[in-house]
């Protein structure tokens, strides 16, 4: 008798938990809120020219990325610097 009461309770709990999560909306990453922190010094490029070095421990905002490069913006030497770093 107890087994017949537990089985419907388990089925109802699975149905209730899956219906409480929306399956129609897809989550996406807002790139204005993604930051990376450099774990080692890496050169920053703009075009073919190296403009500065992103120092170890510096936090940079991720603007966009490609397969091999990441466009970042960070604060250095009393100004914001925007440039590409290699992945």
Biopython code that builds the backbone (N, CA, C, O; Angstrom):
import numpy as np
from Bio.PDB.StructureBuilder import StructureBuilder

atoms = [
    (1, "UNK", "N", (0.824, -1.189, 0.000)),
    (1, "UNK", "CA", (0.000, 0.000, 0.000)),
    (1, "UNK", "C", (0.873, 1.259, 0.000)),
    (1, "UNK", "O", (0.608, 2.214, -0.731)),
    (2, "UNK", "N", (1.901, 1.243, 0.819)),
    (2, "UNK", "CA", (2.779, 2.399, 0.910)),
    (2, "UNK", "C", (3.498, 2.643, -0.427)),
    (2, "UNK", "O", (3.708, 3.792, -0.816)),
    (3, "UNK", "N", (3.871, 1.575, -1.120)),
    (3, "UNK", "CA", (4.545, 1.679, -2.398)),
    (3, "UNK", "C", (3.659, 2.380, -3.421)),
    (3, "UNK", "O", (4.170, 3.149, -4.235)),
    (4, "UNK", "N", (2.370, 2.145, -3.409)),
    (4, "UNK", "CA", (1.440, 2.767, -4.361)),
    (4, "UNK", "C", (1.257, 4.260, -4.068)),
    (4, "UNK", "O", (0.882, 5.022, -4.959)),
    (5, "UNK", "N", (1.513, 4.673, -2.850)),
    (5, "UNK", "CA", (1.411, 6.100, -2.533)),
    (5, "UNK", "C", (2.686, 6.866, -2.874)),
    (5, "UNK", "O", (2.635, 8.044, -3.227)),
    (6, "UNK", "N", (3.813, 6.198, -2.769)),
    (6, "UNK", "CA", (5.084, 6.863, -3.037)),
    (6, "UNK", "C", (5.297, 7.064, -4.532)),
    (6, "UNK", "O", (5.807, 8.111, -4.931)),
    (7, "UNK", "N", (4.932, 6.116, -5.359)),
    (7, "UNK", "CA", (5.145, 6.211, -6.805)),
    (7, "UNK", "C", (4.452, 7.432, -7.415)),
    (7, "UNK", "O", (5.110, 8.156, -8.162)),
    (8, "UNK", "N", (3.175, 7.713, -7.154)),
    (8, "UNK", "CA", (2.572, 8.929, -7.720)),
    (8, "UNK", "C", (3.207, 10.216, -7.175)),
    (8, "UNK", "O", (3.278, 11.221, -7.882)),
    (9, "UNK", "N", (3.659, 10.183, -5.944)),
    (9, "UNK", "CA", (4.314, 11.360, -5.374)),
    (9, "UNK", "C", (5.627, 11.658, -6.101)),
    (9, "UNK", "O", (5.942, 12.821, -6.352)),
    (10, "UNK", "N", (6.380, 10.639, -6.434)),
    (10, "UNK", "CA", (7.631, 10.822, -7.168)),
    (10, "UNK", "C", (7.366, 11.345, -8.577)),
    (10, "UNK", "O", (8.057, 12.249, -9.047)),
    (11, "UNK", "N", (6.373, 10.782, -9.243)),
    (11, "UNK", "CA", (6.021, 11.222, -10.598)),
    (11, "UNK", "C", (5.578, 12.684, -10.585)),
    (11, "UNK", "O", (5.978, 13.456, -11.456)),
    (12, "UNK", "N", (4.762, 13.071, -9.613)),
    (12, "UNK", "CA", (4.312, 14.461, -9.520)),
    (12, "UNK", "C", (5.463, 15.414, -9.225)),
    (12, "UNK", "O", (5.479, 16.536, -9.732)),
    (13, "UNK", "N", (6.415, 14.989, -8.420)),
    (13, "UNK", "CA", (7.543, 15.860, -8.110)),
    (13, "UNK", "C", (8.410, 16.093, -9.348)),
    (13, "UNK", "O", (8.910, 17.199, -9.551)),
    (14, "UNK", "N", (8.594, 15.047, -10.185)),
    (14, "UNK", "CA", (9.340, 15.231, -11.427)),
    (14, "UNK", "C", (8.600, 16.141, -12.387)),
    (14, "UNK", "O", (9.227, 16.983, -13.032)),
    (15, "UNK", "N", (7.314, 16.004, -12.501)),
    (15, "UNK", "CA", (6.537, 16.855, -13.407)),
    (15, "UNK", "C", (6.531, 18.304, -12.937)),
    (15, "UNK", "O", (6.617, 19.220, -13.755)),
    (16, "UNK", "N", (6.432, 18.513, -11.660)),
    (16, "UNK", "CA", (6.401, 19.882, -11.128)),
    (16, "UNK", "C", (7.753, 20.564, -11.289)),
    (16, "UNK", "O", (7.802, 21.756, -11.593)),
    (17, "UNK", "N", (8.847, 19.842, -11.094)),
    (17, "UNK", "CA", (10.163, 20.468, -11.194)),
    (17, "UNK", "C", (10.508, 20.814, -12.639)),
    (17, "UNK", "O", (11.142, 21.843, -12.874)),
    (18, "UNK", "N", (10.118, 20.003, -13.610)),
    (18, "UNK", "CA", (10.429, 20.304, -15.003)),
    (18, "UNK", "C", (9.548, 21.417, -15.542)),
    (18, "UNK", "O", (9.969, 22.144, -16.442)),
    (19, "UNK", "N", (8.352, 21.571, -15.024)),
    (19, "UNK", "CA", (7.485, 22.643, -15.522)),
    (19, "UNK", "C", (7.824, 23.987, -14.893)),
    (19, "UNK", "O", (7.442, 25.030, -15.423)),
    (20, "UNK", "N", (8.530, 23.976, -13.782)),
    (20, "UNK", "CA", (8.879, 25.247, -13.147)),
    (20, "UNK", "C", (10.035, 25.948, -13.859)),
    (20, "UNK", "O", (10.221, 27.151, -13.676)),
    (21, "UNK", "N", (10.815, 25.228, -14.663)),
    (21, "UNK", "CA", (11.915, 25.816, -15.421)),
    (21, "UNK", "C", (11.436, 26.071, -16.838)),
    (21, "UNK", "O", (10.950, 25.160, -17.508)),
    (22, "UNK", "N", (11.573, 27.309, -17.295)),
    (22, "UNK", "CA", (11.113, 27.674, -18.629)),
    (22, "UNK", "C", (12.028, 27.068, -19.684)),
    (22, "UNK", "O", (13.247, 27.222, -19.610)),
    (23, "UNK", "N", (11.464, 26.396, -20.645)),
    (23, "UNK", "CA", (12.227, 25.783, -21.720)),
    (23, "UNK", "C", (12.237, 26.644, -22.980)),
    (23, "UNK", "O", (12.942, 26.316, -23.935)),
    (24, "UNK", "N", (11.481, 27.727, -23.006)),
    (24, "UNK", "CA", (11.371, 28.529, -24.223)),
    (24, "UNK", "C", (12.418, 29.627, -24.299)),
    (24, "UNK", "O", (12.824, 30.001, -25.400)),
    (25, "UNK", "N", (12.868, 30.155, -23.171)),
    (25, "UNK", "CA", (13.833, 31.255, -23.219)),
    (25, "UNK", "C", (15.251, 30.700, -23.144)),
    (25, "UNK", "O", (15.543, 29.801, -22.356)),
    (26, "UNK", "N", (16.130, 31.257, -23.985)),
    (26, "UNK", "CA", (17.526, 30.848, -23.977)),
    (26, "UNK", "C", (18.339, 31.891, -23.254)),
    (26, "UNK", "O", (18.152, 33.090, -23.466)),
    (27, "UNK", "N", (19.228, 31.451, -22.414)),
    (27, "UNK", "CA", (20.088, 32.394, -21.717)),
    (27, "UNK", "C", (21.253, 32.777, -22.629)),
    (27, "UNK", "O", (21.696, 31.975, -23.450)),
    (28, "UNK", "N", (21.741, 33.999, -22.479)),
    (28, "UNK", "CA", (22.870, 34.452, -23.248)),
    (28, "UNK", "C", (23.795, 35.253, -22.339)),
    (28, "UNK", "O", (23.382, 35.754, -21.293)),
    (29, "UNK", "N", (25.033, 35.363, -22.751)),
    (29, "UNK", "CA", (26.012, 36.092, -21.965)),
    (29, "UNK", "C", (26.031, 37.548, -22.397)),
    (29, "UNK", "O", (26.136, 37.849, -23.586)),
    (30, "UNK", "N", (25.931, 38.437, -21.441)),
    (30, "UNK", "CA", (26.033, 39.859, -21.711)),
    (30, "UNK", "C", (27.509, 40.234, -21.648)),
    (30, "UNK", "O", (28.116, 40.192, -20.578)),
    (31, "UNK", "N", (28.089, 40.599, -22.790)),
    (31, "UNK", "CA", (29.534, 40.841, -22.835)),
    (31, "UNK", "C", (29.945, 42.096, -22.086)),
    (31, "UNK", "O", (31.134, 42.281, -21.828)),
    (32, "UNK", "N", (29.011, 42.964, -21.728)),
    (32, "UNK", "CA", (29.382, 44.150, -20.966)),
    (32, "UNK", "C", (29.684, 43.805, -19.516)),
    (32, "UNK", "O", (30.198, 44.648, -18.781)),
    (33, "UNK", "N", (29.381, 42.604, -19.094)),
    (33, "UNK", "CA", (29.591, 42.213, -17.710)),
    (33, "UNK", "C", (30.617, 41.095, -17.553)),
    (33, "UNK", "O", (30.716, 40.499, -16.480)),
    (34, "UNK", "N", (31.377, 40.801, -18.600)),
    (34, "UNK", "CA", (32.374, 39.743, -18.531)),
    (34, "UNK", "C", (33.755, 40.377, -18.377)),
    (34, "UNK", "O", (34.159, 41.207, -19.190)),
    (35, "UNK", "N", (34.467, 39.983, -17.337)),
    (35, "UNK", "CA", (35.811, 40.474, -17.081)),
    (35, "UNK", "C", (36.758, 39.291, -16.998)),
    (35, "UNK", "O", (36.373, 38.205, -16.565)),
    (36, "UNK", "N", (37.996, 39.506, -17.413)),
    (36, "UNK", "CA", (39.027, 38.483, -17.276)),
    (36, "UNK", "C", (40.172, 39.073, -16.467)),
    (36, "UNK", "O", (40.394, 40.284, -16.492)),
    (37, "UNK", "N", (40.886, 38.240, -15.764)),
    (37, "UNK", "CA", (42.057, 38.666, -15.009)),
    (37, "UNK", "C", (43.257, 37.909, -15.543)),
    (37, "UNK", "O", (43.258, 36.680, -15.603)),
    (38, "UNK", "N", (44.269, 38.654, -15.927)),
    (38, "UNK", "CA", (45.457, 38.051, -16.498)),
    (38, "UNK", "C", (46.244, 37.313, -15.426)),
    (38, "UNK", "O", (46.487, 37.852, -14.346)),
    (39, "UNK", "N", (46.641, 36.083, -15.723)),
    (39, "UNK", "CA", (47.441, 35.319, -14.771)),
    (39, "UNK", "C", (48.925, 35.398, -15.104)),
    (39, "UNK", "O", (49.749, 34.868, -14.358)),
    (40, "UNK", "N", (49.282, 36.047, -16.206)),
    (40, "UNK", "CA", (50.679, 36.288, -16.565)),
    (40, "UNK", "C", (50.730, 37.507, -17.481)),
    (40, "UNK", "O", (49.711, 37.905, -18.045)),
    (41, "UNK", "N", (51.891, 38.089, -17.626)),
    (41, "UNK", "CA", (52.053, 39.240, -18.510)),
    (41, "UNK", "C", (51.859, 38.818, -19.960)),
    (41, "UNK", "O", (52.420, 37.813, -20.396)),
    (42, "UNK", "N", (51.065, 39.583, -20.708)),
    (42, "UNK", "CA", (50.870, 39.263, -22.117)),
    (42, "UNK", "C", (50.824, 40.558, -22.927)),
    (42, "UNK", "O", (50.269, 41.555, -22.465)),
    (43, "UNK", "N", (51.399, 40.551, -24.127)),
    (43, "UNK", "CA", (51.418, 41.758, -24.953)),
    (43, "UNK", "C", (50.027, 42.081, -25.508)),
    (43, "UNK", "O", (49.225, 41.188, -25.782)),
    (44, "UNK", "N", (49.767, 43.373, -25.666)),
    (44, "UNK", "CA", (48.506, 43.855, -26.209)),
    (44, "UNK", "C", (48.809, 44.506, -27.551)),
    (44, "UNK", "O", (49.716, 45.332, -27.657)),
    (45, "UNK", "N", (48.040, 44.129, -28.582)),
    (45, "UNK", "CA", (48.292, 44.605, -29.938)),
    (45, "UNK", "C", (47.127, 45.448, -30.449)),
    (45, "UNK", "O", (45.975, 45.255, -30.063)),
    (46, "UNK", "N", (47.465, 46.387, -31.328)),
    (46, "UNK", "CA", (46.464, 47.102, -32.114)),
    (46, "UNK", "C", (47.003, 47.125, -33.531)),
    (46, "UNK", "O", (47.995, 47.795, -33.820)),
    (47, "UNK", "N", (46.345, 46.389, -34.408)),
    (47, "UNK", "CA", (46.885, 46.197, -35.751)),
    (47, "UNK", "C", (48.097, 45.281, -35.663)),
    (47, "UNK", "O", (48.050, 44.230, -35.024)),
    (48, "UNK", "N", (49.185, 45.693, -36.314)),
    (48, "UNK", "CA", (50.418, 44.908, -36.270)),
    (48, "UNK", "C", (51.391, 45.413, -35.219)),
    (48, "UNK", "O", (52.512, 44.912, -35.132)),
    (49, "UNK", "N", (50.991, 46.390, -34.421)),
    (49, "UNK", "CA", (51.886, 47.041, -33.476)),
    (49, "UNK", "C", (51.564, 46.631, -32.046)),
    (49, "UNK", "O", (50.397, 46.582, -31.658)),
    (50, "UNK", "N", (52.589, 46.340, -31.269)),
    (50, "UNK", "CA", (52.397, 46.059, -29.849)),
    (50, "UNK", "C", (52.328, 47.389, -29.113)),
    (50, "UNK", "O", (53.269, 48.181, -29.158)),
    (51, "UNK", "N", (51.196, 47.634, -28.427)),
    (51, "UNK", "CA", (51.005, 48.941, -27.806)),
    (51, "UNK", "C", (51.361, 48.959, -26.325)),
    (51, "UNK", "O", (51.805, 49.989, -25.819)),
    (52, "UNK", "N", (51.180, 47.858, -25.623)),
    (52, "UNK", "CA", (51.508, 47.797, -24.198)),
    (52, "UNK", "C", (51.527, 46.339, -23.754)),
    (52, "UNK", "O", (51.402, 45.426, -24.570)),
    (53, "UNK", "N", (51.684, 46.139, -22.462)),
    (53, "UNK", "CA", (51.659, 44.798, -21.880)),
    (53, "UNK", "C", (50.576, 44.765, -20.812)),
    (53, "UNK", "O", (50.524, 45.637, -19.946)),
    (54, "UNK", "N", (49.722, 43.768, -20.874)),
    (54, "UNK", "CA", (48.714, 43.541, -19.839)),
    (54, "UNK", "C", (49.403, 42.800, -18.698)),
    (54, "UNK", "O", (49.782, 41.637, -18.838)),
    (55, "UNK", "N", (49.560, 43.484, -17.576)),
    (55, "UNK", "CA", (50.315, 42.936, -16.450)),
    (55, "UNK", "C", (49.546, 41.860, -15.706)),
    (55, "UNK", "O", (48.316, 41.828, -15.725)),
    (56, "UNK", "N", (50.284, 40.991, -15.059)),
    (56, "UNK", "CA", (49.713, 39.905, -14.260)),
    (56, "UNK", "C", (48.825, 40.488, -13.160)),
    (56, "UNK", "O", (49.235, 41.406, -12.450)),
    (57, "UNK", "N", (47.599, 39.951, -13.019)),
    (57, "UNK", "CA", (46.672, 40.391, -11.993)),
    (57, "UNK", "C", (45.772, 41.543, -12.401)),
    (57, "UNK", "O", (44.902, 41.940, -11.626)),
    (58, "UNK", "N", (45.954, 42.092, -13.594)),
    (58, "UNK", "CA", (45.131, 43.204, -14.066)),
    (58, "UNK", "C", (43.804, 42.664, -14.590)),
    (58, "UNK", "O", (43.765, 41.682, -15.332)),
    (59, "UNK", "N", (42.721, 43.320, -14.191)),
    (59, "UNK", "CA", (41.395, 42.920, -14.660)),
    (59, "UNK", "C", (41.040, 43.727, -15.895)),
    (59, "UNK", "O", (41.205, 44.947, -15.919)),
    (60, "UNK", "N", (40.551, 43.042, -16.922)),
    (60, "UNK", "CA", (40.201, 43.687, -18.183)),
    (60, "UNK", "C", (38.788, 43.279, -18.583)),
    (60, "UNK", "O", (38.360, 42.151, -18.340)),
    (61, "UNK", "N", (38.077, 44.209, -19.198)),
    (61, "UNK", "CA", (36.730, 43.933, -19.701)),
    (61, "UNK", "C", (36.828, 43.298, -21.077)),
    (61, "UNK", "O", (37.538, 43.807, -21.945)),
    (62, "UNK", "N", (36.130, 42.200, -21.285)),
    (62, "UNK", "CA", (36.098, 41.518, -22.565)),
    (62, "UNK", "C", (35.093, 42.234, -23.456)),
    (62, "UNK", "O", (33.916, 42.325, -23.108)),
    (63, "UNK", "N", (35.542, 42.742, -24.601)),
    (63, "UNK", "CA", (34.651, 43.437, -25.518)),
    (63, "UNK", "C", (34.109, 42.496, -26.587)),
    (63, "UNK", "O", (32.907, 42.481, -26.855)),
    (64, "UNK", "N", (34.981, 41.724, -27.190)),
    (64, "UNK", "CA", (34.583, 40.710, -28.166)),
    (64, "UNK", "C", (35.734, 39.717, -28.308)),
    (64, "UNK", "O", (36.821, 39.932, -27.772)),
    (65, "UNK", "N", (35.487, 38.646, -29.023)),
    (65, "UNK", "CA", (36.558, 37.665, -29.204)),
    (65, "UNK", "C", (36.404, 36.960, -30.539)),
    (65, "UNK", "O", (35.318, 36.899, -31.115)),
    (66, "UNK", "N", (37.510, 36.437, -31.009)),
    (66, "UNK", "CA", (37.530, 35.592, -32.197)),
    (66, "UNK", "C", (38.133, 34.258, -31.789)),
    (66, "UNK", "O", (38.329, 33.984, -30.605)),
    (67, "UNK", "N", (38.419, 33.446, -32.772)),
    (67, "UNK", "CA", (38.969, 32.126, -32.478)),
    (67, "UNK", "C", (40.368, 32.213, -31.855)),
    (67, "UNK", "O", (40.725, 31.376, -31.026)),
    (68, "UNK", "N", (41.162, 33.219, -32.247)),
    (68, "UNK", "CA", (42.536, 33.329, -31.759)),
    (68, "UNK", "C", (42.806, 34.564, -30.917)),
    (68, "UNK", "O", (43.824, 34.613, -30.227)),
    (69, "UNK", "N", (41.925, 35.571, -30.948)),
    (69, "UNK", "CA", (42.186, 36.846, -30.290)),
    (69, "UNK", "C", (41.033, 37.263, -29.392)),
    (69, "UNK", "O", (39.892, 36.852, -29.604)),
    (70, "UNK", "N", (41.336, 38.090, -28.377)),
    (70, "UNK", "CA", (40.325, 38.654, -27.481)),
    (70, "UNK", "C", (40.536, 40.164, -27.443)),
    (70, "UNK", "O", (41.642, 40.635, -27.178)),
    (71, "UNK", "N", (39.478, 40.915, -27.709)),
    (71, "UNK", "CA", (39.539, 42.367, -27.614)),
    (71, "UNK", "C", (39.176, 42.767, -26.192)),
    (71, "UNK", "O", (38.080, 42.468, -25.719)),
    (72, "UNK", "N", (40.101, 43.449, -25.508)),
    (72, "UNK", "CA", (39.918, 43.806, -24.103)),
    (72, "UNK", "C", (40.095, 45.308, -23.909)),
    (72, "UNK", "O", (40.693, 45.996, -24.736)),
    (73, "UNK", "N", (39.557, 45.797, -22.791)),
    (73, "UNK", "CA", (39.734, 47.185, -22.382)),
    (73, "UNK", "C", (40.109, 47.174, -20.909)),
    (73, "UNK", "O", (39.433, 46.547, -20.094)),
    (74, "UNK", "N", (41.185, 47.868, -20.570)),
    (74, "UNK", "CA", (41.648, 47.882, -19.191)),
    (74, "UNK", "C", (42.266, 49.231, -18.859)),
    (74, "UNK", "O", (42.570, 50.018, -19.755)),
    (75, "UNK", "N", (42.452, 49.497, -17.568)),
    (75, "UNK", "CA", (42.998, 50.745, -17.060)),
    (75, "UNK", "C", (44.484, 50.569, -16.817)),
    (75, "UNK", "O", (44.900, 49.680, -16.075)),
    (76, "UNK", "N", (45.287, 51.425, -17.448)),
    (76, "UNK", "CA", (46.722, 51.366, -17.259)),
    (76, "UNK", "C", (47.314, 52.743, -17.545)),
    (76, "UNK", "O", (46.908, 53.413, -18.495)),
    (77, "UNK", "N", (48.265, 53.161, -16.727)),
    (77, "UNK", "CA", (48.965, 54.443, -16.909)),
    (77, "UNK", "C", (48.008, 55.626, -17.023)),
    (77, "UNK", "O", (48.155, 56.475, -17.902)),
    (78, "UNK", "N", (47.023, 55.669, -16.121)),
    (78, "UNK", "CA", (46.078, 56.794, -16.037)),
    (78, "UNK", "C", (45.166, 56.938, -17.254)),
    (78, "UNK", "O", (44.670, 58.031, -17.525)),
    (79, "UNK", "N", (44.937, 55.843, -17.993)),
    (79, "UNK", "CA", (44.018, 55.896, -19.134)),
    (79, "UNK", "C", (43.504, 54.494, -19.462)),
    (79, "UNK", "O", (44.094, 53.492, -19.058)),
    (80, "UNK", "N", (42.406, 54.444, -20.193)),
    (80, "UNK", "CA", (41.876, 53.168, -20.664)),
    (80, "UNK", "C", (42.600, 52.768, -21.936)),
    (80, "UNK", "O", (42.824, 53.593, -22.821)),
    (81, "UNK", "N", (42.959, 51.512, -22.020)),
    (81, "UNK", "CA", (43.630, 50.975, -23.195)),
    (81, "UNK", "C", (42.762, 49.875, -23.788)),
    (81, "UNK", "O", (42.305, 48.982, -23.074)),
    (82, "UNK", "N", (42.541, 49.941, -25.083)),
    (82, "UNK", "CA", (41.784, 48.922, -25.808)),
    (82, "UNK", "C", (42.726, 48.251, -26.784)),
    (82, "UNK", "O", (43.421, 48.920, -27.549)),
    (83, "UNK", "N", (42.750, 46.920, -26.758)),
    (83, "UNK", "CA", (43.633, 46.196, -27.663)),
    (83, "UNK", "C", (43.331, 44.717, -27.681)),
    (83, "UNK", "O", (42.490, 44.215, -26.935)),
    (84, "UNK", "N", (44.041, 44.041, -28.552)),
    (84, "UNK", "CA", (43.847, 42.601, -28.754)),
    (84, "UNK", "C", (44.925, 41.822, -28.025)),
    (84, "UNK", "O", (46.100, 42.186, -28.074)),
    (85, "UNK", "N", (44.530, 40.747, -27.346)),
    (85, "UNK", "CA", (45.482, 39.806, -26.762)),
    (85, "UNK", "C", (45.244, 38.437, -27.378)),
    (85, "UNK", "O", (44.123, 38.092, -27.754)),
    (86, "UNK", "N", (46.307, 37.675, -27.474)),
    (86, "UNK", "CA", (46.196, 36.341, -28.054)),
    (86, "UNK", "C", (45.658, 35.373, -27.009)),
    (86, "UNK", "O", (46.023, 35.453, -25.836)),
    (87, "UNK", "N", (44.784, 34.455, -27.438)),
    (87, "UNK", "CA", (44.241, 33.459, -26.526)),
    (87, "UNK", "C", (45.310, 32.515, -26.045)),
    (87, "UNK", "O", (45.026, 31.607, -25.264)),
]
sb = StructureBuilder()
sb.init_structure("model")
sb.init_model(0)
sb.init_chain("A")
sb.init_seg("    ")
for serial, (resi, resn, name, xyz) in enumerate(atoms, 1):
    if name == "N":
        sb.init_residue(resn, " ", resi, " ")
    sb.init_atom(name, np.array(xyz, "f"), 0.0, 1.0, " ", f" {name:<3s}", serial, name[0])
structure = sb.get_structure()
